[in-house]
Amino acid sequence: MRSYVLILIEDEDRFAAMSEADRNALLARYRAWTAELRAAGRLRSADAVGGPGRVLRREGDRVVETEYAERRGMATCWFVVHAESLEEATAIARGCPGLLQGETVVVREAG
């Protein structure tokens, strides 16, 4: 089996605007989905991405460093799953609870 990375991209402001009950319900769906993947032997690893960050960019002959302040279209979480093919990994990604609240899921083969 191959490994595929599911990169979750969302608008942090949209998440922050959700009611506490809706946020808790979404997080409960994520916990259930993660448990399903783990029980099926599909989940290799997962983690949230958050907090302060930096952006490095090459400009001419130097590397410029700035704060990472983007709140829309930012990667907020990743999962590494085992699948036989990109199609199977995409089918797994279709179960991502974040899709219900407007997140984008990018599926890429690892390695």
KAVENPE-V480128 format. One record per pair of residues at least 12 apart in sequence whose C-alpha atoms are under 6 Angstrom apart, sorted by the first residue. I is the first residue (numbers start at 1). J is the second residue. D is the distance in Angstrom with one decimal. If there is no record, write none. Layout:
BEGIN
I_J_D + I_J_D
END
This chain:
BEGIN
1_82_6.0 + 1_83_5.5 + 1_84_5.0 + 2_82_5.6 + 2_83_5.5 + 2_84_5.9 + 3_81_5.6 + 3_82_4.7 + 3_110_5.5 + 4_80_5.5 + 4_81_5.3 + 4_108_5.5 + 4_109_4.3 + 4_110_5.1 + 5_79_5.7 + 5_80_4.5 + 5_107_5.8 + 5_108_5.3 + 6_78_5.5 + 6_79_5.0 + 6_106_5.6 + 6_107_4.7 + 7_78_4.6 + 7_105_5.6 + 7_106_5.0 + 8_75_5.6 + 8_76_5.8 + 8_77_5.2 + 8_78_6.0 + 8_104_5.8 + 8_105_4.7 + 9_73_5.5 + 9_74_5.2 + 9_75_4.3 + 9_76_5.9 + 9_103_5.7 + 9_104_5.0 + 10_73_5.2 + 10_74_5.7 + 10_103_4.7 + 11_71_5.8 + 11_72_4.1 + 11_73_5.5 + 12_71_5.2 + 30_97_6.0 + 42_81_5.2 + 42_82_4.8 + 43_81_4.6 + 44_80_5.3 + 44_81_5.3 + 45_79_5.8 + 45_80_5.2 + 46_78_5.5 + 46_79_4.1 + 47_77_5.7 + 47_78_5.7 + 48_76_5.8 + 48_77_4.1 + 49_76_4.7 + 49_77_5.1 + 53_68_4.9 + 54_66_5.7 + 54_67_4.7 + 54_68_4.8 + 55_68_5.6
END
